[in-house]
Amino acid sequence: MTLAPRNLLLLTSIVLSMGGCTPEPLSCGPGTVQSGDQCVAAMGMMMPPPAGTDAGTRMDPPPPPPQDAGAGWSTTPPGAPPGEPGCDMASGECSEWADTLVALIASHPERACGEALTRPDGLQGIADRHALHQAGVDMLDPTSPDGDLFQQIRASGVTFMNAGALFSVGRSGADDVFARWAAGEDTGAVLSPCWTMAGVSFATADSGWSYATVLLAR
């Protein structure tokens, strides 16, 4: 299936309810993501995505160069000689990108509240591991080798009622990632609730692509 460039994304936005008479939340297994009240297959990418894509559907094919594909997009295949690399993990630049992205999410004008956005250690640790996982396989992957991301959040001791996740890849920094998410209809909808907790991390693959994992909860 070929999607319009602005919609080349696979968004995991999962709302989980706990307590009272609410049914046990659905837990999707490896290779699947939750869509509404059912689990659907998560399409794997056959190659690392070009910059400007958000959480990966299969690229089939990339758009031609004249096409306006949005901020951060590049038609240069990842295997080609890279331009400027993404964030440098050794110097702490990736942590700076993550801090910037947290601030952008917290101050997003469409966010439904003005409450502080905190970064619990358990939530942040899961985001860190998942970003490193994506960088290790050098492709967007909404699944985790450690199991369901939302079950991991619960197991870490973070209590929540609602949760969502966003994934992206690029080389141009947190502002670029946030701008693409905010401009997307589906990803923008995930940014807008009153999230009060976040785990945000960037990790850079040997190829130079930087992968973002954002976990949001309330």
C-alpha positions in Angstrom: 0.0 0.0 0.0 1.3 3.4 -0.9 0.5 6.3 1.4 0.8 10.0 0.8 4.2 11.2 2.1 2.7 13.3 4.9 0.9 10.1 6.1 4.0 7.8 5.9 3.7 6.8 9.5 2.7 4.0 11.8 1.4 5.6 14.9 1.0 3.7 18.1 -1.5 5.6 20.2 -3.0 3.3 22.8 -5.5 4.4 25.4 -5.6 2.1 28.4 -8.1 2.3 31.3 -7.5 0.9 34.7 -9.6 0.5 37.9 -13.3 0.4 38.7 -15.4 -1.9 36.4 -13.3 -1.2 33.4 -12.5 -4.4 31.5 -8.9 -5.7 31.5 -6.9 -3.7 28.9 -6.1 -5.4 25.7 -2.4 -6.4 25.5 -1.0 -6.9 22.0 1.7 -9.4 21.4 5.0 -9.0 19.5 4.7 -7.8 16.0 1.2 -6.3 16.6 -0.1 -2.9 17.8 -3.5 -2.0 19.2 -6.0 -0.3 16.9 -9.3 0.5 18.7 -10.3 -2.7 20.5 -8.2 -5.2 18.4 -4.6 -6.1 17.7 -3.4 -5.6 14.1 -0.1 -6.6 12.5 2.7 -4.0 12.6 4.2 -3.8 9.1 8.0 -4.1 9.3 10.2 -1.9 7.2 12.4 -3.5 4.6 15.0 -0.8 4.9 15.9 2.1 7.1 13.5 5.0 6.4 14.5 8.3 4.9 14.4 11.4 7.1 11.0 12.9 7.6 9.1 9.7 8.2 7.4 9.0 11.4 7.0 5.5 12.9 7.3 3.2 10.0 5.2 1.7 7.4 6.9 0.0 4.5 8.3 2.5 2.0 6.7 1.6 -1.3 8.3 3.6 -3.0 9.7 7.0 -1.8 8.2 10.1 -3.6 10.0 11.6 -6.5 12.2 14.6 -5.7 9.8 17.3 -7.1 7.1 16.3 -4.7 6.6 18.4 -1.6 6.9 15.8 1.1 7.1 18.1 4.1 9.8 19.3 6.5 12.8 17.1 7.0 12.1 14.8 4.0 14.9 13.5 1.9 14.8 11.2 -1.1 18.4 10.2 -0.5 18.5 6.5 0.4 20.0 5.8 3.8 22.7 3.7 2.2 24.0 6.7 0.3 26.9 8.9 1.7 25.3 10.7 4.6 25.0 14.4 5.1 25.2 15.8 8.6 24.7 13.0 11.1 22.0 13.1 13.8 22.7 13.8 17.5 26.0 12.7 19.1 25.3 10.3 22.0 28.8 10.5 23.5 28.7 14.2 24.0 25.2 14.3 25.5 23.7 15.9 22.4 21.0 13.3 22.1 19.9 14.0 25.7 19.8 17.7 24.8 17.5 16.9 21.8 15.3 14.9 24.2 15.1 17.8 26.7 14.1 20.1 23.9 11.4 17.7 22.6 10.0 17.5 26.2 9.8 21.3 26.4 8.1 21.4 23.0 5.5 18.8 23.9 4.8 20.6 27.3 4.3 24.0 25.6 2.4 22.8 22.6 -0.5 25.2 22.1 -2.9 22.3 21.3 -2.1 20.5 24.6 -5.3 20.3 26.6 -3.9 21.5 29.9 -1.2 23.6 31.5 -0.1 20.9 34.0 3.6 20.2 34.4 5.0 17.3 32.3 7.3 15.2 34.4 9.7 12.4 33.4 9.5 9.5 35.9 12.6 7.3 35.9 10.7 4.2 35.0 9.1 5.8 32.0 12.3 7.4 30.9 14.3 4.2 31.2 11.8 2.4 28.9 12.1 5.2 26.3 15.9 5.1 26.5 16.0 1.3 25.9 13.5 1.5 23.0 15.4 4.3 21.3 18.6 2.3 21.5 16.7 -0.7 20.1 15.6 1.3 17.1 19.1 2.6 16.6 20.5 -0.9 16.9 18.3 -2.3 14.2 18.5 1.0 12.3 14.8 1.2 11.5 11.6 2.4 13.0 10.1 -0.3 15.2 7.0 0.3 17.4 7.6 -3.1 19.0 10.1 -3.8 21.7 12.3 -6.8 22.4 11.4 -6.4 26.1 7.7 -6.9 25.4 4.7 -4.6 25.2 5.8 -1.0 25.9 2.7 -0.2 28.0 3.0 -3.4 30.1 6.7 -2.3 30.7 5.5 1.0 31.9 3.1 -0.7 34.4 5.9 -3.1 35.5 8.2 -0.1 36.2 5.8 1.1 38.8 4.4 4.1 36.9 0.7 4.3 37.5 -1.4 5.6 34.6 -4.9 5.7 33.1 -4.1 6.7 29.5 -0.9 6.2 27.5 0.3 6.8 24.0 3.6 6.6 22.0 5.2 8.3 19.0 8.3 7.3 17.0 10.3 9.1 14.5 13.7 9.3 12.7 15.7 12.1 11.2 18.9 14.1 11.4 17.7 17.7 12.0 16.9 17.8 15.7 13.9 17.9 18.1 12.3 20.9 16.4 12.0 19.0 13.1 10.6 15.9 14.7 8.0 17.9 16.7 7.0 20.0 13.7 6.3 16.9 11.6 4.3 15.3 14.4 2.3 18.5 15.1 1.5 18.9 11.4 0.2 15.3 11.0 -3.5 14.7 11.7 -3.0 11.5 13.6 0.3 12.4 15.3 -1.0 15.8 16.2 -4.0 14.2 17.9 -1.6 12.2 20.1 0.2 15.4 21.2 -3.0 17.2 22.2 -4.3 15.4 25.3 -3.3 16.5 28.8 -0.3 14.2 29.3 1.4 14.6 32.7 4.3 12.1 32.3 6.7 11.5 29.5 9.7 9.3 28.6 11.6 10.9 25.7 14.8 9.6 24.1 16.9 9.9 21.0 19.6 7.4 19.9 21.8 7.5 16.8 22.6 4.5 14.6 26.0 3.9 13.0 24.3 5.1 9.8 23.9 8.6 11.3 20.1 8.4 11.6 18.7 9.5 15.0 15.7 7.6 16.3 13.1 9.1 18.7 10.9 7.3 21.1 8.3 9.3 23.0 6.1 7.6 25.6 3.3 9.7 27.1 1.0 8.9 30.0 -1.5 10.4 32.4 
